[in-house]
């Protein structure tokens, strides 16, 4: 049976103010859904609610991953269960190298029951896989030696998120404006990279303002504001 992420009648509030009212979405692994709309419409709110950001309060409805109640999971359990989000503004982690971060994260995804301090994926295996993914994404191997998002340009941050996506291979990935701040060439590269690493292996929910990221997606379900997703007044 294919993995399925099901959202039913989802209502979300921030600081007591309703943002989402009655969102319904069913997505299977291998599908791509695009959520489009103007800034402040609430698309990012949906992503944050799915991944469990504590600021976003689910006041009604359900989120299920293969019939398991996602709302009862902590954010780290959701991640280990196969839910990934590429953020608009990723956080910098000075002192932590990309390679170290990815090795720990990859190990935890592949061994969800691993406890901190237990053995990681072998360095030899990890380096081989990391170099292969970076070559696939046309990235310089020196990138992996830099601290996570520390001093990165906007484009480098987005490419780092795509590299994480490639290594972790989640069941479902939410890409929150991965194309924002990128020039035309960078958007084309990002679109090609996402298509290459996603293929039929994961479900993608792409939040974007235009269709440039979708040019490599032959089968994509497009969702706009007229599907009862979002409130009318803007919200950051």
C-alpha positions in Angstrom: 0.0 0.0 0.0 1.3 3.5 -0.9 2.1 5.9 1.9 -0.6 8.5 2.3 -0.8 11.9 4.0 -4.4 12.8 4.8 -5.5 16.2 6.0 -9.2 16.6 7.0 -11.1 19.7 8.0 -7.9 21.4 9.3 -8.3 24.6 11.2 -5.2 26.4 12.4 -4.8 29.6 14.6 -1.8 31.7 15.5 -2.0 33.7 18.7 -5.7 33.0 18.8 -6.4 34.3 15.3 -7.8 31.8 12.8 -5.7 31.4 9.7 -6.7 28.1 8.0 -10.4 27.1 8.0 -11.3 23.6 6.8 -8.3 22.4 4.7 -8.7 19.0 3.1 -5.9 17.3 1.3 -5.0 13.7 0.4 -1.5 13.1 -1.0 0.1 9.9 -1.8 3.8 9.1 -2.2 4.9 9.9 -5.7 2.4 12.7 -6.2 3.2 16.4 -6.6 0.7 19.1 -5.4 1.3 22.8 -5.9 -0.2 25.3 -3.6 -0.2 28.8 -5.1 -1.4 32.2 -3.8 -0.2 35.7 -2.8 2.0 36.3 0.2 0.2 36.2 3.5 -2.5 33.7 2.3 -1.6 31.1 4.8 0.3 28.5 2.7 3.3 28.5 5.0 0.9 28.1 7.9 -0.3 24.7 6.5 3.3 23.5 6.2 4.1 24.6 9.8 1.0 22.9 11.1 1.9 19.6 9.3 5.5 19.7 10.8 4.4 20.6 14.3 5.7 24.2 14.9 4.4 25.1 18.4 3.3 28.6 17.3 0.7 27.1 15.0 -2.3 25.7 17.0 -4.5 23.1 15.3 -8.0 23.9 16.7 -10.0 21.4 14.6 -9.4 18.6 12.2 -6.9 15.8 11.7 -3.6 15.0 10.0 -2.8 11.4 9.4 0.2 9.6 8.0 -0.8 6.1 7.0 -3.7 6.3 9.5 -1.4 7.3 12.3 -2.3 10.5 14.2 0.4 13.1 13.2 -1.0 15.6 15.7 0.0 13.4 18.6 3.6 13.2 17.3 6.3 15.7 18.4 8.1 17.5 15.6 11.1 15.2 15.7 8.9 12.1 15.5 7.2 13.5 12.5 10.5 14.0 10.9 11.7 10.5 11.7 8.4 9.2 10.3 9.1 10.8 6.9 7.8 14.3 6.9 10.2 17.0 5.7 10.0 20.8 5.3 12.3 23.0 3.3 11.9 26.4 5.0 11.7 29.9 3.4 14.3 31.2 5.8 16.4 28.3 7.1 18.2 28.8 10.4 22.0 29.1 10.5 23.9 26.7 12.9 27.4 28.1 13.3 30.0 25.5 14.2 28.1 22.5 12.8 29.3 21.3 9.4 26.8 20.4 6.7 28.3 16.9 6.5 28.0 16.3 10.2 24.5 17.5 10.3 23.5 15.4 7.4 25.2 12.3 8.7 23.2 12.5 12.0 20.0 13.4 10.3 20.3 10.6 7.7 21.1 8.1 10.4 18.0 9.1 12.4 15.7 8.8 9.4 17.0 5.4 8.4 17.0 4.2 12.0 14.0 6.0 13.7 14.5 4.2 17.0 18.2 5.3 17.3 19.1 7.0 20.6 21.6 9.8 20.8 25.1 8.4 21.2 24.4 5.2 19.4 26.3 4.3 16.2 25.9 6.5 13.1 25.9 5.4 9.5 29.4 4.4 8.5 31.6 7.3 7.4 32.6 5.5 4.2 29.1 4.8 3.2 27.9 8.3 4.0 30.7 10.1 2.2 30.1 8.0 -1.0 26.4 8.7 -0.9 26.9 12.4 -0.1 29.4 12.9 -2.9 27.0 11.1 -5.3 24.1 13.4 -4.4 26.2 16.5 -4.6 27.4 15.5 -8.1 23.9 14.9 -9.1 22.9 18.4 -7.9 26.0 20.0 -9.5 27.4 21.1 -6.1 31.0 21.6 -5.1 32.1 19.1 -2.4 33.6 21.9 -0.4 30.0 23.0 0.3 29.7 20.1 2.8 32.5 21.4 4.9 30.8 24.7 5.5 28.7 25.4 8.6 25.0 24.9 8.2 23.6 28.1 6.5 26.2 30.2 8.2 27.1 33.1 5.8 25.1 31.4 3.0 23.5 33.5 0.3 19.8 33.0 -0.3 20.5 30.7 -3.2 23.0 28.7 -1.2 20.4 28.2 1.6 17.9 26.9 -0.9 20.5 24.5 -2.4 21.4 23.3 1.1 17.7 22.5 1.7 17.5 20.5 -1.6 20.7 18.6 -0.6 19.0 17.7 2.7 16.0 16.6 0.8 18.1 14.4 -1.5 19.9 12.7 1.4 17.0 12.2 3.7 14.6 11.0 1.0 11.4 11.6 3.1 8.0 10.1 2.3 6.5 13.6 2.1 8.3 16.9 1.6 6.9 20.4 1.9 8.9 22.9 -0.1 8.1 26.4 1.1 9.0 28.9 -1.6 12.2 27.2 -2.5 12.3 29.4 -5.6 12.1 32.7 -3.8 15.1 35.0 -4.1 16.6 32.9 -7.0 17.4 34.2 -10.4 16.0 32.4 -13.5 19.0 30.1 -14.0 18.9 29.1 -10.3 15.2 28.4 -10.4 15.7 26.2 -13.5 18.5 24.3 -11.6 16.3 24.0 -8.5 13.4 22.7 -10.5 15.5 20.1 -12.3 17.1 19.0 -9.0 13.8 18.6 -7.3 12.4 16.6 -10.2 15.6 14.4 -10.3 15.7 13.5 -6.6 11.9 13.4 -6.1 10.8 11.3 -9.1 8.2 8.8 -7.8 9.9 8.2 -4.5 8.2 11.0 -2.4 5.1 13.1 -2.2 5.8 16.8 -2.8 3.7 19.8 -1.6 5.3 22.8 -3.4 4.3 26.2 -2.1 5.1 28.8 -4.7 4.0 32.0 -6.3 4.6 31.0 -9.9 4.9 27.8 -11.9 8.6 27.8 -12.7 9.4 25.1 -10.2 6.8 22.9 -11.8 8.2 22.8 -15.4 9.7 19.3 -14.8 6.5 17.9 -13.2 4.4 16.2 -15.8 1.6 15.3 -13.3 0.9 18.0 -10.8 -2.3 18.9 -9.0 -2.6 22.7 -8.7 -4.4 24.2 -5.7 -5.3 27.8 -5.3 -7.3 29.9 -2.9 -10.6 28.9 -4.3 -10.4 25.5 -2.7 -11.4 26.7 0.8 -7.9 26.6 2.1 -7.2 30.1 3.3 -8.6 33.0 5.1 -9.3 36.3 3.2 -7.1 38.7 5.2 -3.3 38.5 4.8 -1.2 37.0 7.5 2.6 36.7 7.7 
